[in-house]
Amino acid sequence: MPNQLDALKRLSMVVADTGDLEAIRRYEPHDATTNPSLILKAFDLPGHQARIDETLAEVKGETRDTQARIDRAVDRLSVAIGSEIAGIVPGRVSTEVAAKLSFDRDASIAKAHQLIDLYERRGVGRDRVLIKLASTWEGIRAAETLEREGIQCNLTLLFSEAQARACFDAGVHLISPFVGRVTDWYKKETGQEYAPEDDPGVHFVRDVCRIASEYRYDTVVMGASFRTTGQILALAGCNRLTISPALLEELAASQGEVERKISDVGEGAERLPPLSEAEFRWGHNQDAMANDKLAEGIRRFADDQNELEKRLAARLEE
């Protein structure tokens, strides 16, 4: 009998949600995702120390401007870690545009170009990279432009149908609707615990998958932000699932078959009319959970990036 991780891999593409190289080697995912929080966690891992020293040495010799050094160090470290990951996984690595640019379309596009250039200098082609952007109106518009340029994107911090539909309209390659943070909000509001089949986060991602399938959108749906293996198994059959090392370990340690919960039953229905900016903003605003969690998610990623910058600044002074 297979373990649940191997069984899940037959139904969904498994993606590692980590910058931990050893975990990626151990669980053999197809892709890997990173974000400022995960890069911060990876900062102290032994496997990255030589890369950090090398990155800091590079930027020290390029400019005396302290903030410019820090900005370059953050980008180069993210790409250095991403490049190492790309050497392990057969698929793609997602690298995030700074959260502070979430409401600036042009700056997000410029940063994406810089990240792709850094990857290409390391011999990692754009076909191995997904640029992660927050699912704000500006982030989605930036992704629309980048997709036309051949730079594919992963739209993250996605909590509402309005966000998903706007991404579908924009032709975004991949979206990451969140599960755990959705459920966290409802648990706090209601005081209830949810079984996987009743889980609000699970239902949200299933609805996004249904829309993508029913209307034959090309966008890949990747469930993200899991709290339990029960949530993961309740979404078996979703295009992709990005999973933390702790939950990958639980799945690998559990024996048993995995039942498909999501099927591609698209009927080729005529696509929904594109959302205008006003319709997007109103639709998202009317979902209290989505409104709260998007704003909170951007703040949390920005806080972790600020902490990473402080730690890099301290290392630059050594």
Secondary structure, DSSP 4 states (H G I P E B T S, - for coil): --BHHHHHHTTSEEEEE---HHHHHHH--SEEE--HHHHHHHTT-GGGHHHHHHHHHHHHTT-S-HHHHHHHHHHHHHHHHHHHHHTT-SS-EEEEPPGGGTT-HHHHHHHHHHHHHHHHHTT--GGGEEEEEESSHHHHHHHHHHHHTT--EEEEEE-SHHHHHHHHHHT-SEEEEBSHHHHHHHHHHH-----GGG-HHHHHHHHHHHHHHHTT--PEEEEB--S-HHHHHTTTTSSEEEE-HHHHHHHHT-BS------------PPPPPPPPHHHHHHHHHT-HHHHHHHHHHHHHHHHHHHHHHHHHHHHHT-
